[in-house]
Amino acid sequence: MCGIIGYVGSRGGLQVGVEALRRMEYRGYDSAGVAIADGTGNLIIERKAGELANLEAAIAVRGSGEFQGSTVIGHTRWATHGSPSDRNAHPHLDETGKIAVVHNGIIENFAALREELLAAGVELKSETDTEVTAHLVSRAYFSCPETAGNFVESVLSVVRGLVGAFTLVFTHADHPDTVVAARRSTPLVVGVGEGETFIASDVAAFIEHTRNAVELDQDTAVVARTDGFEVLNFDGTPSVARPFVIDWDLEAAEKGGFPYFMLKEIAEQPRAVSDTLRGHFIDGRVVLDEQRLAEQDLREVDKVFVVACGSAYHSGLLAKYAIEHWTRLPVEVELASEFRYRDSVLDSSTLVLAISQSGETADTLEAVRHAKAQKARVLAVCNTNGSQIPREADAVLYTHAGPEIGVASTKAFLAQVTANYLVGLALAQARGTKSPGDIAREFADLEAVPELISRLLESVESVRELAQRYSESSTILFLGRHVGYPVALEGALKLKELAYMHAEGFAAGELKHGPIALVEEDLPIIVMVPSPKTHPILHSKILSNIREVQARGARTIVIASEGDETVAPFADHLIEIPSTSGLLQPLLSTIPLQIFAAEVAQARGYNVDKPRNLAKSVTVE
Ligand code: F6R
């Protein structure tokens, strides 16, 4: 999830570009860069790894006078392909230095395109998937008879051949009055001013200049000029665009209209899951393309250890259910902070799955080092490209949740669960414990989840009402069985950290071994109920557990699958979630708990993005 800007008009391009990047820095801060067409056949480019301040410092050293010109493209990066470095920072140039591009998204067929370019003798300067598009447009513009000399047609001919999700914005030194952008499945909005046009990832980039904006369909290109803009389909025919007026203030615009980043991140979960799955099922096979372990290495694994902290640990608990079920391998899940202080038994046949959103968590990093010292193979599941844990691991599978600003993990958690399941399927495939048909069905079920999340997010009003109602409770308990148990732990953690309310998650079967003593009149208890279709026995067992707490006066808030007719008498409040396969239910049942915690916190007057005493990245043990 990067921030991108394109501008044509009469203002100073440098100032417009840098201001827009500042407004979008929350979208990524691995690097920043601008390219300006100076109107005399040159592009002036500067880009720097790290926060925007580094770019500004580099520009200051050169002197802003060097950056004359109105037409600009700019980028603030959340790294996906290639580490966060000056070399991988956008914009990327073609070999002539005339064409520059910025990109948000993932180009899935970039490896094949890269090979093609290398075979044609093109020298690639970065490790990104983006750079190939600059060279391809260059070849179309300078050497292909059908598109030669036509900037717009050259861009269209290239984007037609791309697979994946992308917003690309190109500038051309010989066409300083034009910026060309194209989008598929990633955001792009046009800002329409007087004698100027903006193209950006979100309206925050240009809201101080114009409130007139245009929303674009999938697979559309925009040709922006000072006197207006054209919207085209990738085949060059005119496309529809929907004008709208932005009525947010600047702060609301940065948060996509949500009062808190966390709420925006909850809403981004369909994309976090689909982006994490993207490109990992090719020709009927699960592909972990960012891992450096061969299929043979996966075949040799005889035990899996999962190490992680907090929410990432809960995602690891879910991994245990899936990996054991699909692969018949034993899986141990351990808090990273405990792992290295006991004599855990591992060797070169052990696969250690280290899960971390930030990739910097000290406890998890130390667990990785401990595992490597014992010759185990370490596969990191991480959301932050180039961070320490993936650097030290033997292999990495990136989650593509984009930057998470809210301290509490939401979309990163769902992306971790998704990636862990991909690891499980890859292990099952390598070991032959699941047939190709079974694996294809499991993957298809995963691919259906983003749509189900979107549907669920449209019907969560009742969760908000419940949060208001129970916001003054002193304790809330969470119960679950099987995969519902880690979800119960995650729901309790969210409530503790955001609302500062006492909460505990329990395996429902454990209740009668002690915690049931906590149950008293009107105590709210949130219960995850598995679908009777996928888990009939567990379903009836948990209904018995609900009966036990109801008999002692508890108020039950039940999260159950749509169509579960038997559950209503057990629920003082029923929250229905779309049905899916048993193992995938946590990708849905967690969401009402995230919303519940955020709403209780707001009702209690707390800032949900910055809970007290917590930090996003915990770099001390
Ligand atoms: C809870 C939360 C934390 C993190 C934990 C690990 O909402 O965000 O529990 O999950 O600190 O962080 P990472 O995943 O960065 O290693």
Boltz pocket constraint, residues with backbone or C-beta under 6 A from the ligand:
constraints:
  - pocket:
      binder: B
      contacts: [[A, 309], [A, 310], [A, 311], [A, 312], [A, 313], [A, 355], [A, 356], [A, 357], [A, 358], [A, 359], [A, 360], [A, 361], [A, 364], [A, 407], [A, 408], [A, 409], [A, 410], [A, 493], [A, 494], [A, 497], [A, 615], [A, 616], [A, 617], [A, 618]]
      max_distance: 6.0
